[in-house]
Amino acid sequence: ETVEENGGLGEVLRTDGINSTLFVGLGILSTAMACQHSAFIVANSLEDKTRSRWSWVTKQSIGVSAILCLILGIFGYLGFLGETQGDVLNNFPMGTVQADGARILLAFTMFFTYPMESFVARHVLIMLIHNGDMDAKGGCTLENESRVEEEELGDEGGGGEGDDLTVSTSRSIIEGGGLLCMNRRQTWTLLVYLSTLLPALIFNDIGPVLSLTGAIGGGCIAYIGPGLVYLGVNGEDFLNSILARLERWRGTKDVNSNSGSGGVTEEDLPVDGDASLEIDATTSIDAYERIVSGSKPLWYYLSLFPIWCAIANKGATHLKKKTDAAFAVTGVSAESAPSDHSLLLPPPTKRDYSIAIFFVCFGVVSAVAGVMSNLYVQWNNLDEVDYGDGN
């Protein structure tokens, strides 16, 4: 099947440009281009940790990856059209120099790509199951990290029986936490490796696997996760901005209702006080309570702001707990910490919040549509290709 046999490139684009497998491919592309899960790890590995440096790294890496994906995807599909398999190398007969060379290059790519992805997967599992306690030290908390450092270094002025007991106890704990003769780090590394090796040995075509994992995992990692994180990290500012809009609407509503009654009430009269005093900024908890308790317009519900405000409140609450714990251990607050102001991000804008909400909504739609499209394709055997006696 060639492009000429299907009426040329224009006819192919018209008939196959948008079809039932659109969201299946979108999920795979989202998974391939998703890098948010390793963004913090890569950023911390930079020697020059500046915004300009990070911007250059992300633009160059994602730009080159996108160009390579477009080249391989477009020319791979135009070469086989409807007979294109999930792994385009499966369309080539075995034993050819070109196909085997491409498979060798793919193996080298996976050889260098897998350790980084495996590291992220293991890190997330350790954080979820063991609270970040990779070496069985008792948990990834600021207080415990300080305790473990003191135990490992020992007391410089001591050296008595208590100190020896503490250090030996710490060493015995670090060696534990795993299965059989392995420690916790080795155990989880082996489990992650086996969980990816076994499906690779079972499935011959990774197309259905990539489509399902791409629809769910790609939608969560590439779209839903970043949007939720942005709302949560900037939750206090988001709640204050929404409260300000609601207060303006409530004030307009009250003015309109009071204008018909006429007269001036006692609440409308000015109150004596010191004009130089400033009102404290509304905290996220107070803002959320005032948002929920008061009356709200129709656009608040149509735009799903009850969900966005709940996410922002939860994120702001947990972020405050983290910052308070850091202040209790280090004694340095975010306001008093010395830092380079050139590294600070500008305050979020309405456009930023709109993009974050759009990412979440688009991620949910793409995930649901991807799963349904994949079920439709598998149910109707649309991905089956008949190669006759050649394969």
C-alpha positions as CSV (number, residue, x, y, z in Angstrom):
1,E,0.0,0.0,0.0
2,T,1.6,3.2,-1.2
3,V,0.7,6.9,-1.3
4,E,0.2,6.8,-5.1
5,E,-2.2,3.9,-4.8
6,N,-4.3,5.9,-2.4
7,G,-4.7,8.9,-4.6
8,G,-1.6,11.0,-3.6
9,L,-0.6,12.8,-0.5
10,G,-3.6,15.2,-0.5
11,E,-6.1,12.4,-0.6
12,V,-4.2,10.5,2.2
13,L,-4.3,13.6,4.4
14,R,-8.0,14.2,3.7
15,T,-9.1,10.6,4.5
16,D,-6.6,9.7,7.2
17,G,-5.9,13.0,8.8
18,I,-8.5,12.6,11.5
19,N,-9.9,9.1,12.3
20,S,-11.0,6.9,15.2
21,T,-7.4,6.3,16.4
22,L,-6.6,10.0,16.8
23,F,-6.6,9.9,20.6
24,V,-4.8,6.6,20.6
25,G,-1.9,8.3,18.9
26,L,-2.2,11.4,21.1
27,G,-1.7,9.2,24.2
28,I,1.4,7.7,22.8
29,L,2.8,11.0,21.8
30,S,2.0,12.5,25.2
31,T,3.9,9.7,26.9
32,A,6.8,10.1,24.6
33,M,7.1,13.8,25.1
34,A,6.3,13.8,28.8
35,C,9.2,14.9,30.9
36,Q,7.6,16.5,33.9
37,H,8.2,13.5,36.1
38,S,12.0,14.1,35.8
39,A,12.0,17.8,35.6
40,F,13.1,18.5,39.2
41,I,15.8,15.8,39.1
42,V,17.3,17.2,35.9
43,A,17.0,20.8,37.1
44,N,18.9,19.9,40.3
45,S,21.6,18.2,38.2
46,L,22.5,21.4,36.4
47,E,25.7,23.1,37.5
48,D,24.4,26.5,36.7
49,K,20.9,26.5,38.2
50,T,19.4,29.6,36.7
51,R,16.1,30.3,35.0
52,S,17.7,31.1,31.7
53,R,19.8,27.9,31.8
54,W,16.8,25.8,32.6
55,S,14.8,27.5,29.8
56,W,17.6,26.8,27.3
57,V,17.8,23.1,28.3
58,T,14.1,22.4,28.1
59,K,13.6,24.2,24.8
60,Q,16.5,22.5,23.1
61,S,15.8,19.0,24.4
62,I,12.0,19.1,23.8
63,G,12.5,20.9,20.4
64,V,14.9,18.3,19.1
65,S,12.8,15.4,20.4
66,A,9.7,16.8,18.7
67,I,11.5,17.2,15.4
68,L,12.8,13.7,15.5
69,C,9.3,12.3,16.4
70,L,7.7,14.2,13.5
71,I,10.3,12.9,11.0
72,L,10.0,9.3,12.1
73,G,6.2,9.4,12.5
74,I,5.3,11.1,9.2
75,F,7.7,9.2,7.0
76,G,7.0,5.9,8.8
77,Y,3.3,6.3,8.3
78,L,3.6,7.4,4.7
79,G,5.7,4.3,4.0
80,F,3.0,1.8,5.1
81,L,-0.2,3.9,5.6
82,G,-2.9,1.7,7.1
83,E,-0.6,-1.2,7.5
84,T,1.6,0.6,9.9
85,Q,2.1,-1.3,13.2
86,G,2.6,0.1,16.6
87,D,6.3,-0.6,16.2
88,V,7.1,0.5,12.7
89,L,10.1,-1.8,12.7
90,N,7.7,-4.8,12.7
91,N,6.6,-3.7,9.2
92,F,10.1,-4.6,7.9
93,P,11.0,-8.2,7.1
94,M,13.5,-9.8,9.4
95,G,17.1,-10.1,8.3
96,T,17.4,-6.9,6.3
97,V,20.3,-4.7,7.0
98,Q,18.3,-1.5,7.3
99,A,15.8,-3.0,9.8
100,D,18.4,-4.8,11.9
101,G,20.5,-1.6,12.0
102,A,17.5,0.4,13.2
103,R,16.8,-2.3,15.8
104,I,20.4,-2.0,17.1
105,L,20.1,1.8,17.3
106,L,16.8,1.4,19.2
107,A,18.4,-1.0,21.6
108,F,21.2,1.5,22.3
109,T,18.5,4.2,22.9
110,M,16.6,2.0,25.4
111,F,19.9,1.1,27.0
112,F,20.5,4.8,27.9
113,T,16.9,5.8,28.4
114,Y,15.7,3.0,30.7
115,P,17.9,3.8,33.7
116,M,16.6,7.3,33.9
117,E,12.9,6.2,33.6
118,S,13.5,3.4,36.1
119,F,15.1,5.8,38.5
120,V,12.0,8.0,38.5
121,A,9.7,5.1,38.9
122,R,11.6,3.7,41.8
123,H,11.8,7.2,43.4
124,V,8.0,7.6,43.2
125,L,7.3,4.2,44.6
126,I,9.7,4.8,47.5
127,M,8.0,8.1,48.3
128,L,4.5,6.6,48.2
129,I,5.2,3.4,50.1
130,H,8.2,4.2,52.4
131,N,7.8,8.0,52.7
132,G,11.0,8.5,50.7
133,D,13.0,6.2,53.0
134,M,15.3,4.6,50.3
135,D,17.9,3.2,52.8
136,A,15.5,2.4,55.7
137,K,16.6,5.4,57.8
138,G,13.2,6.0,59.2
139,G,11.4,8.3,56.7
140,C,12.2,11.2,54.5
141,T,11.4,14.1,56.9
142,L,13.5,17.1,57.7
143,E,13.7,16.1,61.4
144,N,14.8,12.5,60.5
145,E,17.3,13.6,58.0
146,S,19.0,15.8,60.6
147,R,18.9,12.9,63.1
148,V,20.4,10.4,60.6
149,E,23.2,12.8,59.7
150,E,24.1,13.2,63.4
151,E,24.0,9.4,63.8
152,E,26.3,8.8,60.8
153,L,28.7,11.6,61.8
154,G,28.6,10.8,65.5
155,D,29.2,13.2,68.3
156,E,32.5,15.0,67.8
157,G,33.0,15.7,71.5
158,G,31.8,12.3,72.7
159,G,32.8,8.8,71.8
160,G,31.2,7.0,74.7
161,E,29.1,3.9,74.8
162,G,25.9,5.8,73.9
163,D,27.4,7.2,70.7
164,D,28.8,3.9,69.6
165,L,25.4,2.3,70.2
166,T,23.7,5.0,68.1
167,V,26.0,4.7,65.2
168,S,25.9,0.9,65.1
169,T,22.1,1.0,65.3
170,S,21.9,3.4,62.4
171,R,24.2,1.2,60.3
172,S,22.1,-1.9,61.0
173,I,19.0,-0.1,59.9
174,I,20.5,1.1,56.7
175,E,21.4,-2.5,55.7
176,G,17.8,-3.7,56.2
177,G,14.5,-3.0,54.6
178,G,14.8,-5.4,51.7
179,L,14.0,-9.0,50.6
180,L,16.3,-11.9,51.0
181,C,19.9,-10.7,51.0
182,M,19.1,-7.4,49.3
183,N,18.5,-4.0,50.9
184,R,15.6,-1.8,50.1
185,R,17.2,0.0,47.2
186,Q,18.3,-3.2,45.5
187,T,14.9,-4.9,46.1
188,W,12.9,-2.1,44.5
189,T,15.3,-1.8,41.6
190,L,14.8,-5.5,40.9
191,L,11.0,-5.2,41.2
192,V,10.9,-2.3,38.8
193,Y,13.1,-4.1,36.3
194,L,11.0,-7.3,36.4
195,S,7.7,-5.3,36.1
196,T,8.9,-3.9,32.8
197,L,10.8,-6.9,31.5
198,L,8.0,-9.4,31.8
199,P,5.5,-7.5,29.6
200,A,8.2,-6.9,27.1
201,L,8.8,-10.7,26.8
202,I,5.1,-11.5,26.6
203,F,3.8,-8.9,24.1
204,N,5.0,-9.0,20.4
205,D,3.3,-5.7,19.5
206,I,3.7,-2.8,21.9
207,G,1.0,-0.7,20.1
208,P,-1.9,-1.7,22.4
209,V,0.3,-1.4,25.5
210,L,1.5,2.1,24.5
211,S,-2.0,3.2,23.6
212,L,-3.4,2.3,27.0
213,T,-0.5,3.5,29.1
214,G,-0.3,6.6,26.9
215,A,-4.0,7.4,27.3
216,I,-4.0,7.0,31.1
217,G,-0.4,7.7,32.1
218,G,0.4,10.2,29.4
219,G,-2.7,12.2,30.2
220,C,-2.0,12.2,33.9
221,I,1.7,13.0,33.6
222,A,1.7,15.4,30.7
223,Y,-1.5,17.3,31.3
224,I,-3.5,16.6,34.5
225,G,-0.5,16.4,36.9
226,P,1.2,19.7,35.9
227,G,-2.1,21.6,36.0
228,L,-3.0,20.2,39.5
229,V,0.5,20.9,40.8
230,Y,0.4,24.5,39.6
231,L,-3.0,25.1,41.2
232,G,-1.8,23.5,44.4
233,V,1.6,25.3,44.7
234,N,-0.1,28.7,43.9
235,G,-3.2,27.8,45.9
236,E,-3.2,30.7,48.3
237,D,-2.8,33.3,45.5
238,F,-5.5,31.5,43.4
239,L,-8.0,31.5,46.3
240,N,-7.3,35.2,47.0
241,S,-7.9,36.1,43.4
242,I,-11.1,34.1,43.2
243,L,-12.3,35.6,46.6
244,A,-11.6,39.1,45.3
245,R,-13.7,38.5,42.2
246,L,-16.5,37.0,44.3
247,E,-16.4,40.0,46.8
248,R,-16.7,42.4,43.9
249,W,-19.7,40.5,42.6
250,R,-21.3,40.3,46.1
251,G,-20.7,44.0,46.6
252,T,-22.4,44.8,43.4
253,K,-25.3,42.5,44.3
254,D,-25.6,44.2,47.7
255,V,-25.5,47.7,46.2
256,N,-28.2,46.8,43.7
257,S,-30.4,45.3,46.5
258,N,-29.9,48.2,48.8
259,S,-30.5,50.9,46.1
260,G,-34.2,49.9,45.9
261,S,-34.7,50.2,49.7
262,G,-33.2,53.7,50.0
263,G,-31.8,55.2,53.2
264,V,-28.4,54.6,54.9
265,T,-27.9,51.9,57.5
266,E,-25.4,52.1,60.4
267,E,-23.0,49.7,58.6
268,D,-22.7,52.2,55.8
269,L,-21.3,55.0,58.1
270,P,-17.6,55.5,58.3
271,V,-15.8,54.2,61.4
272,D,-13.1,56.0,63.3
273,G,-9.6,54.5,63.2
274,D,-6.0,54.8,62.2
275,A,-5.7,55.1,58.4
276,S,-2.1,54.1,58.5
277,L,-2.8,50.6,59.7
278,E,-2.7,47.8,57.1
279,I,-5.0,44.8,56.9
280,D,-3.3,41.4,57.1
281,A,-3.4,39.3,54.0
282,T,-6.1,36.7,53.9
283,T,-4.8,33.2,54.5
284,S,-5.8,30.4,52.2
285,I,-8.0,28.7,54.8
286,D,-9.9,31.9,55.5
287,A,-10.2,32.7,51.8
288,Y,-11.6,29.2,51.1
289,E,-14.1,29.4,53.9
290,R,-15.3,32.8,52.7
291,I,-15.6,31.5,49.2
292,V,-17.6,28.4,50.2
293,S,-19.8,30.2,52.7
294,G,-21.0,33.2,50.7
295,S,-23.3,33.4,47.7
296,K,-21.7,32.7,44.3
297,P,-22.7,33.5,40.7
298,L,-23.6,31.1,38.0
299,W,-20.2,31.3,36.3
300,Y,-18.6,30.0,39.4
301,Y,-20.3,26.6,39.0
302,L,-20.3,26.5,35.2
303,S,-16.5,26.9,35.2
304,L,-16.1,24.1,37.9
305,F,-14.5,26.6,40.3
306,P,-15.7,24.4,43.3
307,I,-13.3,21.8,42.1
308,W,-10.4,24.2,41.4
309,C,-10.8,26.0,44.7
310,A,-10.8,22.7,46.6
311,I,-7.6,21.6,44.8
312,A,-6.0,25.0,45.5
313,N,-7.0,24.9,49.2
314,K,-5.6,21.3,49.6
315,G,-2.4,22.3,47.9
316,A,-2.0,25.5,49.9
317,T,-2.7,23.7,53.2
318,H,-0.1,21.0,52.6
319,L,2.4,23.5,51.3
320,K,2.1,25.5,54.5
321,K,2.7,22.4,56.6
322,K,5.9,21.7,54.6
323,T,7.2,25.3,55.0
324,D,6.3,25.3,58.7
325,A,8.2,22.0,59.2
326,A,11.2,23.4,57.3
327,F,11.1,26.6,59.4
328,A,11.0,24.5,62.6
329,V,14.1,22.6,61.6
330,T,16.2,25.2,59.9
331,G,14.9,28.3,61.7
332,V,14.9,30.1,58.3
333,S,11.6,31.2,56.8
334,A,10.9,31.7,53.1
335,E,10.8,35.5,53.7
336,S,14.1,35.7,55.5
337,A,16.0,33.2,53.5
338,P,18.9,34.8,51.5
339,S,18.4,34.1,47.8
340,D,19.1,35.5,44.3
341,H,16.0,37.5,43.4
342,S,16.7,36.9,39.7
343,L,15.8,33.2,40.3
344,L,12.4,34.0,41.6
345,L,9.4,33.3,39.3
346,P,7.0,36.1,38.5
347,P,3.6,36.0,40.3
348,P,1.0,33.9,38.5
349,T,-1.5,35.6,36.2
350,K,-5.0,34.8,35.0
351,R,-3.5,33.4,31.9
352,D,-1.3,31.0,33.9
353,Y,-4.3,29.8,35.8
354,S,-6.3,29.4,32.6
355,I,-3.6,27.3,31.1
356,A,-3.3,25.1,34.2
357,I,-7.1,24.5,34.2
358,F,-7.1,23.8,30.5
359,F,-4.3,21.3,30.9
360,V,-6.4,19.4,33.5
361,C,-9.6,19.4,31.5
362,F,-7.7,18.4,28.3
363,G,-5.9,15.6,30.1
364,V,-9.2,14.2,31.4
365,V,-10.8,14.3,28.0
366,S,-7.8,12.8,26.3
367,A,-7.5,10.0,28.8
368,V,-11.2,9.0,28.6
369,A,-11.2,9.4,24.8
370,G,-7.9,7.5,24.5
371,V,-9.2,4.5,26.5
372,M,-12.5,4.5,24.6
373,S,-10.7,4.8,21.2
374,N,-8.3,2.0,22.2
375,L,-11.2,-0.3,23.2
376,Y,-13.0,0.5,19.9
377,V,-9.9,-0.3,17.9
378,Q,-9.3,-3.6,19.7
379,W,-12.9,-4.6,19.7
380,N,-13.2,-4.1,15.9
381,N,-9.7,-5.5,15.2
382,L,-8.8,-2.3,13.4
383,D,-5.1,-2.8,14.3
384,E,-4.8,-6.2,12.7
385,V,-2.6,-6.3,9.6
386,D,-2.5,-9.2,7.1
387,Y,0.9,-9.6,5.6
388,G,0.2,-12.9,3.8
389,D,3.0,-15.4,3.7
390,G,5.7,-12.8,4.0
391,N,5.7,-12.6,7.8
